[in-house]
Amino acid sequence: MEVWDIVKIVMQILGGMGTFLVGMKILSENMTRLAHGKLEKMLNRTAKSRFAGVGIGTLMTILGQSSAFTTVMVVGLVNAGIMTLFQATAIIMGANIGTTLNAWVIALAGSDITALFLALAAVGVFITMFGKKERTKTVGNVIAAFGLIFVGLKMMSGALTFEAGSEAFETVKELLSVVQNPFLLLLIGVLITALVQSSTAVNAIIITMASLGIVIGGGGNAPLYIIIGSNIGTCVTALISSLGAGPNAKRAAVIHFLFNFFGAIIFMIVLVCWTGFADTVLAGIIPSDITVFGKVGLGPTLQIAIFHTLFNVVNTLLFLPFIKGFVWIAEHLVPAGKGKAEPKSDIIFGNLDERLMRSPSVALGYLYQQSGKMFSYAMDALDTAFHGFLAKDEEIAAKVAESNAELTEANKLAVSYLVKISTASLVTEDENTVSKLHYVLNDIMRIGELADNVTKYTRHYVEDELIFSEEFLEMIGAMYEKIKALYVRSLAAFLYKDRDSLREVDSLEDEIDKDRRVLVDKHIKRLNEGKCQPQNSSVFINLVGNLERAADHITYIAHSIE
């Protein structure tokens, strides 16, 4: 076999793998779009149930078509403080089960329905091109992605298809039978998976070889060692993702590694001691000459798929009762950092983790909820400023200024995060939310600025020795209480899309507008009657006007849900 022939085979395999991985990426992105909102709901149901966590991890991985998708998301959620390590561990276990579905799909690629799947690439493209609705186009992309996956598998299969007994066949067979050491085969699985960052791609290669009758490492358990190694290698993605993150995010990545590493140790001991495992247990479950969809001899490929499932299901059942133990080990391997100052923006937001971008709808949902915290923070500043005015306390100006500095930093972070989300492939609903959040963040900043204005009126109140009547102070206090009630209803409308609260918001806003007019009219009347100091007018009119403007911005935030 000439060198050029070997080069052509390698190039065709790489081309097939590239097509396969592109198909997987397109499938993952569009499945996530179809699952819009569902991932968020699932993550909110993790609670304390480890079984629910496993189920959610499995479903997330099926939807995302990648265990790396789920584990990196989990690292981001833990780093953002949304999820505990206990919850993360259960979801990671479920992710390992969910990814086994891909092996079954690949194993069936050698059946007589392959031609149908190859045609899906063209069908999906036509649907995407001529579909008018966004969801229809997304479905078309999913179908096309499935087609690309099978095109990639067919390319790899074609590169390795040789006539039995030919020089090419014997050369390939000889090369693959050289490595027979179980631990070296395991290491090969680890390294290749770490390199391509996809255990599914490695499984695809092994299953394709099995479907062509190409023996790896002398046969028997040899292919299974590579499969075990691929489960360890897939942890690299999460470990790399956790670099630069907080201790808990690193711990989540370590837990993913520990789960697969301990599982690999157990299965390696079994397989090394039981050399006939593949020929007895797996062949006993699925005979080598089994017929599937009109194709005879798919047994070896299905045996690899069932082993991959067996590996992850058995490990999950073994380790599920010991989740707290995994958390304990991870906490001791990755101690909490000391002496690190928390960024000012983190005081409000926690951490807007970019790992969540793997699911733009989840990232946007998280930012939406965190914007509610920013809203509350701005209202706290306004509350501090107003009560400082009533108490004639000039010192609160520094506190309000500090709050506004934190709001400014948080706003920069939020806007930057929004811009990154907007570059992702979003459904129309999410695109609208991104646009509305830009306005909401602007309204929140205006509330903070109005709080700062109130502190300036407090300074004039004290330094100019102004005197306000008890009637005014009571009326302005009553008006502010309505603003606080307005905020509560507005926050409920914003966070929970509560339209009943929206109606109450409009009613309260009308009352506040009326209060402002009454206050100004009475002030002008008192001025005309000589009962009020003229020098009070600037502070009086501006204070009432600023509070009414704050109410307007609070109302705008509530109406952003429309």
GUNULUM-761670 format. One record per residue: residue in one letter; x, y, z of N, C-alpha, C in turn. Coordinates in pm, whole numbers, plus 50000, padded with zeros to 5 digits. Each point is the difference from the previous one (the first is absolute). Layout:
<nodes>
AXYZXYZXYZ;...
</nodes>
This chain:
<nodes>
M500854988050000499155012050000500895012550000;E499825008749902500865011749985499635011050102;V500995008850021499825010850096498835008949961;W499875002649869498925008849953498634994150030;D499894986849992498734993450032499655001950147;I501024999050086499785001950145499585014450028;V500665009549930499665014250018498555002549960;K499574994149887498625001849954499004994450100;I500344988450059499104994050100499885009050122;V501165005150047500015008850118499215012749972;M500215006049881499295012349965498494997749992;Q499614988449946498574997149990499384997850138;I500754993550088499524998050137499845013450070;L501025008849985499945013350062498855008249942;G499804998849868498895007149937498664995050050;G499904986950013498774994150054499765004250143;M501075000350082499865004350139499605014650007;G500605008349914499645014249998498545002149965;T499524992749898498595000949960499104995450114;F500434989250065499234994550113499905010350113;L501135006450034500015009650111499215012649966;V500065004449874499215011649957498514996750014;G499644987949956498614995650014499554999850144;M500884995250089499684999650143499825014150056;K500865009249956499915014050048498695006449955;I499664998349872498765005849948498804993750071;L500064986950021498914993050069499845005350141;S501125001650071499965004950138499385013950008;E500465009149912499505013850002498505000749973;N499554992349901498595000849960499084992150091;M500504989250059499204992950101499795009150121;T501045007650033499895009550112498985010849969;R499975004649874499015010049960498594994350009;L499834987549957498684993750008499574998150145;A501004998150087499714997950143499935013250075;H499825011049927499985013450060499085000550122;G500585004150113499225001350123499944987050080;K500114988549931499874987250071501224997250087;L501205003649950501224997950078499945007950131;E499545012549988499875008550119499074993750103;K498854995249952499024994050091500564987550066;M500744992049921500584987850055501015003450109;L500845009949975501025003850098499385005150129;N498845006249989499325005150119499374988950084;R499974987649946499364989050072500994990450064;T501285003749998500994990950056499784997850150;A499635010850070499714999450145501054991550072;K499534991250090500934991750077499964985449957;S499224996849900499854986149959501124996049905;R500794990150041501084995449914499464992749878;F498834993650014499414992949886499495009849896;A499415011150047499565010549907501205005849927;G501115001750072501225005349939500534991149890;V500004986950025500464990449899499115000649876;G498685000550024499065000749888500185012749919;I500195011350070500175012949932501325000149921;G501054994450060501294999249930499904991649875;T499254989150008499804991349883499265007449890;L498895006750036499195007249900500785011849940;M500735007350085500795011349950501024995449897;T500624988550026501034994949909499384995149870;I498834993950009499304995649878499635012249916;L499515010650065499635012249929501235007149944;G501065000550080501225006949957500914991349916;Q499704986849993500764990449919501474999450037;S500305002650129501404999650043500075000750151;S500744990450059500195000650146500875012050036;A500915003949908500835011850024499135012450010;F498955000749916499055011250005499425001250141;T499564988650054499375000250133500995003050110;T501154993549998500965001750110500585014150003;V500275005849882500515013849998498925009650049;M498744997349961498885008050050499924999150152;V500164987950052499934997850145501125007650070;V501204999549943501135007750057499645014850007;G499395005149892499585014049999498945003150102;L499024991050016498915002050095500514999750144;V500954991150026500594999250135500825012650025;N500775004349900500825012050015499155012450022;A498805000049940499105011450014499224999650131;G500144989050074499304998750128498564995749986;I499594995649879498624995849978499784985750050;M501054992149995499874985750030501034995850103;T499614990850089500924994750100500804988649940;L501094996450066500814988849953499224986950008;F499134998850098499164987950013499144998549875;Q499335010849960499164999749881500834997349876;A501175006649992500864998549883500454985649981;T500344993350110500504986349991498954990749941;A498765001350044498924991649947499795002649852;I500045012749959499805003549859501154994749915;I501215000750051501164994749927499864985049976;M499524992850101499774985649985498954997449891;G498965008050001498974998749897500535003249861;A500915009849993500585003949871500754988349937;N500684992350084500744988549949499064989449942;I498824998750059499024990549946499425005449870;G499685012949996499385006049882500854999049876;T501345000850017500884999749884500084986249936;T499564989750071500064986449944499014998149885;L498995008749992499044998949890500695001649865;N501025008749996500735002349875500654987249950;A500534991950093500664987549959499014990649933;W498774999750049498984991449940499655004749859;V499895013149983499695005549867501124996549903;I501255001550045501164997049915500044985149968;A499694991750099500034985549980499004995649893;L498875007049993498964996649902500305005849862;A501095007949992500335006349872500384989949894;G500404988150043500404989749904498824992149945;S498785003150043498824992649953499585004749862;D499014993449945499565003349865499215013049992;I499755006550115499295012849996500985011849989;T501324996749987501005010749991499745009349883;A499624994449885499745008149882498925010450028;L499004996050078498925009250037500555011550082;F500874996650096500585010450086500915009449921;L500734994549902500865008449917499185010449924;A498804995849958499135009149925499465011350088;L500074998150133499485010250090500755013349986;A501284999249964500785012349984499355009149897;A499624994149885499365008049894498605004450042;V499254990850062498645003250043500025011750098;G500914999250098500105010750101500355013349940;V500925000049903500405012549935498825006249927;F499234991949927498835005149928498975006050096;I499774993150114499055005250099500475013550053;T501305001050029500565012750051499915011249897;M500254996549873499995010149894498605005449972;F499014990950002498655004149957499025001750116;G500424996250120499135001950116499865014850034;K498815004150037499755014150031500055002750151;K499534990450078499995001850145501374996650059;E500335007250106501294997950064500154985650051;R498944994850061500064986450054500174989849888;T499375002449887500144990949885501454999649953;K500635011649992501415000749959500904992650099;T499685001450128500794993250102499864984849987;V498794995349977499764985749978500804995349878;G500005008249894500774996849881501494998650030;N500525008850084501414999150039500294987350078;V499064996050086500174987650077500064988149905;I499084999549904499974988949903501284999849917;A500435012049954501245000949921501204995550082;A500015003550129501114996150088500084984950015;F498844993450015499994985450006500604994349872;G499625005949886500554995549873501505001549994;L500535011650047501445002350000500744989950088;I499394996750112500614990150090500194986849927;F498994995849926500094987349929500915001049877;V500075011949939500965002049890501424998350054;G500275006150117501324998650061500344985650033;L499024992750056500214985950031500264991949873;K499275003349894500174992949872501385002649942;M500495012450014501345003449950501074992150075;M499864999350134500974992350078499934985249966;S498774995349984499804985949963500614997149864;G499795009149904500554998149866501524999850000;A500615008050087501465000550007500584987050051;L499224992850082500494987850064499444987349935;T499275001549890499414988449933500984994449897;F500484988350030500934993449909499514985849971;E500434995149891499644986249965500774990550091;A499284990750063500634990550092501154992849930;G501154999450065501164993149944500885008949916;S499525012249968500805009049919501195005350080;E500965005749927501195005450066499635011350097;A499075008649957499575011350083499354995050129;F499134989949985499314994550117500994994250100;E500954992249949500984993650088500905010250068;T500305011049928500855010550058499295006950116;V498755003749977499215006650105499824990750119;K499694987549969499784990150107501254998450086;E501164999749932501264998450071500295012050089;L499735012149946500255012250078499145000550126;L498744996149985499085000950113500194988850101;S500644989349960500204988850093501305001150078;V500835010249965501295001750066499815003150148;V499105009350032499775004150138499014990550066;Q500464992450098499134990550068499955002050151;N500895008650051500025002650144498755007750041;P499214994750095498755006550039500175014550045;F501085002650075500195013450055500475009749891;L500714995049901500415008449889498795003449912;L499114990249983498765002449925499135010250074;L499974998950132499265009750082500575014049980;L501335001050001500665012949983499735005849862;I499964991549898499685004549864498605006249998;G499064993350066498635005250008499955013550069;V500795001450108500055012850075500565011249911;L501144997249935500705010349925499225004449876;I499454990449926499265003749879498765008250036;T499304995850107498805007250042500345014050049;A501105001150076500435013150048500375009149884;L500564994049894500445007749883498805005349920;V499044991249970498845004349920498875005450086;Q500134998450134499015004850097498604994749969;S499954987249965498704993749972500154984950015;S499404994550106500024985550017499144993449892;T498985007349953499124994649896500784997549872;A500935008949965500814998249879500884987650012;V500564997850118500844988250022499144987449991;N498835000450063499094988549991499644997249855;A499815010749923499634998449858501084992449925;I501275003450027501114993249932500054985350038;I499904997150130500074986250048498844991749946;I498815005750004498824992849951500074997849849;T500505010049927500164998649855500974988749967;M501104999350073500964989249979499384986350029;A499234999450110499364987550036499014995549892;S499295009849940499014996749897500654994549874;L501295003449979500734995449882500814987450027;G499904995050123500734987950035501485002150025;I500395012650020501415003050029500254997850148;V500944991350032500274996150138501005009550064;I499685004950118500895009150074500674992350113;G501325001450008500754994250111499814985050019;G499784993149894499854985550010498614995550035;G499055009450009498604996450026499714998450147;G498914993250031499584998250139499575013050064;N500595003150116499645012150075500705012749950;A500924998649903500865011249959499235012849966;P498954999549916499285012549969499365006350124;L499674991750097499325005050121500945008650083;Y501314996849997500985008150074500045014249943;I499915001149868500015013349937498745007650037;I498854993050004498745006350040500095005450142;I500604992150090500175004550138500895012550003;G501084999649921500905011549994499315012549948;S499074998049905499295011749945499135006650106;N499504992250094499195005750108500855008750093;I501284996250017500895008550080500415012349919;G500304997949872500465011049915498985011049984;T498714996450005498965010349981499945009750118;C500644996550112500025009050117500905012149976;V500904998949902500965010849975499285013149966;T498914999049923499275012049960499535007950122;A499394992950096499515006750121501165005350085;L501104992350008501155004350079500605012849942;I500135000449867500525012249935499055011650023;S498704997149989498985010450018500055006150140;S500394992050099499995004850139501195008750035;L501025000349911501185008250027499605014650009;G500455006650103499665014050018498685002250070;A499264989150025498715001250070500234999050151;G498915001350075500084999150145500234985750048;P500294998250128500284986650055498884990049974;N498755004150017498904990549981499904995249856;A500275008849904499984995949858501104989749975;K501185002450056501104990349986499624986750064;R499325000750113499574987750068499014992049916;A499095007149932499034993249913500724992649888;A501025006349941500784993549894500774988050055;V500555001550121500734989050064499074988350029;I498785002950044499024989550028499704992149873;H499865007049887499774993349872501154990449969;F501235004750024501174991549976500024988150095;L499755002550130500034989350100498984989149970;F498805004249958498944990449968500464990549890;N500545005549892500454991649889501284992350033;F500875006250080501274993550036499764987950089;F499195001750104499714988650089499244989149925;G499095004249913499274990249920500944992349908;A500985007149943500984993549911500834989750077;I500385003550122500784990650082499214987150022;I498735001450037499174988350027499864991349875;F499685006249887499804992349876501314994449946;M501115007250017501294994749956500374987550078;I499755000150130500284988150083499184988249950;V498725002549974499114989349954500464994749864;L500285008949906500354995749865501374993449992;V500985005050077501334994049999499964986050061;C499214998650105499874986850065499094990749919;W499035005549932499034991949925500225002849851;T500994993649943500395002649861498924996149900;G499094991450041498944995649908498705007750018;F500055011650065498795007650028499225003349872;A500725005149900499335004049875499404988049927;D500764988950000499564988249925498914992150069;T499855002150131498974992450073498825008850039;V500255010350079498915008550050499365008149887;L500825008049929499445008749895499424991849884;A500754989549960499504991549892498764992350042;G499894997650132498814993150051498775009049996;I500225013050023498885009649996499595002649856;I501005002749915499745002749858500904991149915;P499474989749937500804991149915500645007549884;S501174995749959500745006849892499264999749867;D499204989649977499324998649871498575005450001;I499705008550099498645005550012499655008549876;T498744999649959499535007749884499205012050049;V500395012049955499315012350039499725008149873;F498735003649982499595007749882500534993849870;G499924986749992500394993149878501484997849984;K500805003950098501464998649991500474989250097;V500744990349948500534989150083501395003750051;G500314996150123501355001950053500265013250068;L498945006450050500195012650074500334997650147;G500094987250037500274996650140501195007050061;P501204999749935501195006350060499815014950028;T499315007049910499805014450022499025002550114;L498954992050005499025001650108500584995850134;Q500934990649998500654995850125500815011450061;I500675007849914500765011650049499055010550056;A498885001949931499005009850047499444995850136;I499704987050014499424995550128501045000650111;F501294997949967501035001250103500125014450047;H499945009449904500075014250036498865003750095;T498814995049969498855002550088500194993350135;L500464987649996500214992250123501015006950091;F501085004949941501045006850077499425011750079;N499235008449932499495012150065498824997550092;V499124990649964498854997050087500464993150128;V500894990249987500494992850118500755009650093;N500855008449944500745009650083499065009650072;T498965004349931499035009050063499304993150116;L499584987549979499334992550107500944997650118;L501284997649969500984997550107500305012550081;F500155011449931500485012150065498905009650045;L498784997949953498925009350035499815001550151;P500104989150078499845001750146501155007650066;F501105002049925501205006050060500315013949945;I498945007149960500205013549944500695009050101;K499584999450126500625008450103501484996850014;G500364987349979501404995950006500805006549888;F499445000449879500675006549886500205014850030;V498975006350057500095014250034501105002250104;W500074991150099501015001150106501414998949942;I500194990249911501324998249939500395012449918;A499045004849920500275011749915500345012350084;E499305001750110500265011650088501394999450061;H500494987850025501344998650056501085001049892;L499684995849879500975001149891500115014449951;V498905007350006499995013949956499555008850117;P500935004150084499635008450115499535013849955;A499205006450083499485013449969501155009950003;G500005009649906501035010349995499845009650116;K501115005650043499965009550112500555013549957;G499435010150062500525013549981499655006749869;K499114993949921499625006149873498865009750019;A500165011949951498945010050011498944997149895;E498775001150039498904997649907499775012449914;P499934998449866499745011649914498705006950039;K499985013349984498805007550040498764995149927;S500144997149872498834995649923499464986850054;D500894991650060499564987150052499095001650121;I500095011550069499145002450116498544999949955;I499755005249882498645000549946499674987549921;F500904996449908499684989749903500434985850036;G500954998650091500574986750021501064998049894;N499694992349897500974997749894499284997049869;L500135008749902499404997649868500974991149922;D499864987050020500964990449947499764997549851;E501085001549921499884998349855499794985449959;R500234990750091499754985949968498524997549972;L499165008750059498564998649978499635003149856;M500925006249925499735003449860499774987649914;R500384988350051499764987649924498524998149976;S499205005650089498555000549978499595014650016;P499945007649890499705014350009498735003150078;S498974991349988498745002750072500214999050151;V500854990650044500314998850143500805012150046;A501005004049920500825011850034499135012450011;L499085001649904499125011750000499044999550118;G499484988150029499104998650114500685003650131;Y501274995950012500765003250121500235015050011;L500405006349888500225014550001498715007450032;Y498884995049949498705006150026499725000250150;Q500204988350065499784999150144500965009150076;Q501255000549956500995008350068499705014949981;S499365003549888499605013949979498965004250104;G499194990350044499065002750109500745003850127;K501164993750025500815003650117500555014249985;M500405003249879500525013549974498915010450022;F498794996749959498835008650022499815002550150;S500064989350077499835001150146501125008350062;Y501204998349947501155007550053499825014949975;A499515003649881499755014149968498925005850091;M498964992050026498925004650088500485001650144;D500914991550042500595001550135500735013450010;A500705003749892500725012849999499015011650009;L498894999049926498985010550004499375000850139;D499764988450061499404999550133500925006550103;T501294996849989501005005950091500035015249983;A500005004449875500065014449972498775007350054;F498814994249979498785006850043499925001050153;H500314989050068499945000450147501115008850058;G501105001049925501055009450040499505014449991;F499185002949899499415013449986499095003050119;L499124990550034499085002150111500765002150131;A501144992950014500785001050124501035011249995;K500055007249886500995010749980501424994850024;D500264987849944501294993250019500855001249873;E501025008750004500855002149883500984988449976;E500254992250104501014989449989499574988649908;I498704998849977499544988949914500415002349854;A500425012349965500425002949863501144990849957;A500954997550091501144991449969499544985749974;K499034995450079499494986449985499274998449866;V499205010149965499274999549873500995000649883;A501045008250012501015001149894500714986649980;E500284993150111500654986949990499074989849932;S498725000550036499024991149937499925002549850;N500025012849962499935003349858501254995749924;A501155000550068501244995249936499894985049972;E499434992850097499804985549982498984997249890;L498955008349995498994998649895500635002449862;T500885009849991500655003149872500854988249953;E500764994150093500834988449965499134988249957;A498934997950075499094989049967499345002349864;N499665012549972499365003249871500964997249884;K501265003650016500994997349895500104985049975;L500054992450108500094985449990498774994349932;A498835004950040498754994949944499875003249852;V500345012249961499915004049860500974991849915;S501214998050052500994991949928499504985749981;Y499394994650105499454986349996498854999349899;L499165010349999498885000649906500505000249856;V501055007649975500565000849865500494986349955;K500664992850091500504986649966498854990349974;I498955001150080498834991449979499375002949865;S499945012849964499345004049875500734994849877;T501304996450014500744994749885499724985149979;A499354993750098499674985849988498764998249914;S499744987549967498804996949921498804999750094;L499165010349993498895001650093498664998249931;V499034995050074498624999949950499485014450009;T498935002849927499465013749995499645005250139;E499424991550083499615004150135501205004850079;D501134992949988501215004150072500595012849943;E499915001749868500495012449939499235012050055;N498694998250015499175010950057500385002850144;T500284989350076500385001750141501325007550011;V500964996649913501295007050000499795015049978;S499165003449901499725014049970499355007050120;K499034993450063499305006150113500925001650121;L500894990450020500905000950116500935012049990;H500385003749878500835012149984499265012250057;Y498725001149971499195011150052499824998850151;V499774987850047499814997850144501255004350078;L501174995949951501255003750067500185015250002;N499595006549894500075014749994499065006150104;D498784994650013499055005150101500544998150141;I500654988850024500574997250132501085010450033;M500845002949901501055010050023499405013850028;R498875003349934499355013050024499505000850144;I499504988950055499524999950140501175003250093;G501164993949971501185002850082500425014649993;E499945005749881500375014149983499025009250074;L498724996449998499005008050072500224999250151;A500474988450048500344998750143501135009650034;D500975001149909501125009250022499505014450003;N499035003349916499425013550000499365003250135;V499334990250057499325002150130501015003650107;T501204993849995501035003350102500465014649985;K499975005249878500375014149977498955009350060;Y498734996049991498945008250060500114999650153;T500474988750051500204999050146501075009950045;R501065001149921501085009550034499475014350003;H499205003649900499415013649998499065001850119;Y499254989550031499055000350112500725003750130;V501194994050018500755002250124500785013149994;E500775001949892500905011549993499235013349989;D498874999849931499225012449984498985001950111;E500004990650097499115000650116498535001949958;L499604992049904498635000949951499034994050101;I498775004549994498974995050092498814995349917;F499614987250020498824994549932498934996850102;S498775002349962498894997750093499784985150022;E499404996850114499674986150030499064994349895;E499095008949950499054995449899500744995149875;F501025007849957500774996149881500734986850024;L500674999150117500774987950028499114987750005;E498795001550054499074988750005499534996249859;M499705010149919499504997449865501104993749912;I501245005250013501094994449920500314985750046;G499844997550132500194986550055498964990349946;A498745004849993498914991649948500234996949851;M500495010149927500294997949859501114989649982;Y501025001050087501114990549988499564985750034;E499094998650095499494986650034499324993649878;K499325008349921499394994949877501074995949899;I501115007449999501114996449910500584986550039;K500114997650131500514987150048499044988749961;A498705002550014499004990049960500074997849849;L500225010849927500154999149854501184991049964;Y501105001950071501214991949977499724985150023;V499324996850109499704985950032499194993649888;R498965006949952499174994649893500764999449868;S500835010149976500785000549877501024988549995;L500654997350113500974989050006499304986749974;A498824998350057499244987649979499614998649853;A499575011049940499644999749858501214996549914;F501155006050033501224998049922500524985650011;L500124995150123500614986950022499094988549959;Y498715001450024499074988849980499025002149886;K500225010849921499095003149888498545000450047;D499825006250117498695000350066499185012049952;R499024997449913499205011049943499005005750101;D499614992250100499155005650107500755011050074;S501284997550026500845010250065500155012249911;L500034997749868500155011149906498825009650009;R498814994850018498815008650014500105008450128;E500504993850108500185007450126501085010749984;V501034997049922501065009749975499435012549936;D499174998149897499415011649930499125008350093;S499264993250087499125007050093500825008350099;L501064994050055500855007150096500735011749934;E500444998049876500725010649930499105012049977;D498734997649970499035011049984499835007750131;E499954992650111499865006450132501215008650032;I501204995149965501235007450028500065012849916;D499594998949876499935012049915499055010450061;K498864995250049499005008950061500585006450127;D500714992050081500625005350123500995011149966;R500804998149894500965010349962499295013149964;R498914999049923499275012149962499415006950121;V499444992250093499395005750122501075007050084;L501164993350017501085005750079500495013249939;V500205000449870500485012249934498955011150009;D498734996749976498925010050007499915006050140;K500084991450102499925004950138501205008750034;H501174996149948501215007950027499865014049939;I499535000749877499815013049933498975008550076;K498964993550049498975007150077500595005750128;R500844991950069500625004750125500955011749971;L500704999149885500915011049963499215012849979;N498894999249931499175011749973499425006050127;E499774991250098499425004650127501085004350098;G501264998549962501115003950088500224990350113;K499504987949987500164990050107501234991049977;C500695002149891501154991349968501165008549952;Q501224996150036501195007449961500274998149849;P500235010749927500304998849856501244991449972;Q500995000850092501234992649979499794984850009;N498854995950052499694985650007499634994249863;S499575008949909499394995449875500894990749919;S501295003749986500904992049916500094985650051;V500234998550132500124986550058498664992849993;F498935007350035498654994050002499614994549863;I500045008949898499564996149866500864988749944;N501335001250019500914989849945499864986550071;L499815000450133499854987650075498754992649954;V498885007049996498744993849958500114995049855;G500625008249915500134996249859500894987949981;N501094999350078500914988649988499374987050048;L499235001050108499314988050048498974995149898;E499315009449936499014996249898500704993949879;R501185005149965500774994449888500494985950034;A500394997950126500404986650042498844990249983;A498795004950036498804991649982499774996749853;D500305009549912499864997549856500944988849955;H501265000550043500984989749960499624986350058;I499485000050122499544987550060498864994149916;T499125008749955498874995649916500484994849865;Y501005006749941500554995449871500554985750013;I500654997350113500574986650021498894989650002;A498905003150068498874990750005499444997649860;H499905010649920499404998949866500944993549899;S501244997050040500914993249909499544985849968;I499074994650080499524986349976499004999449884;E499545011449954499005000249892500644997349864;
</nodes>
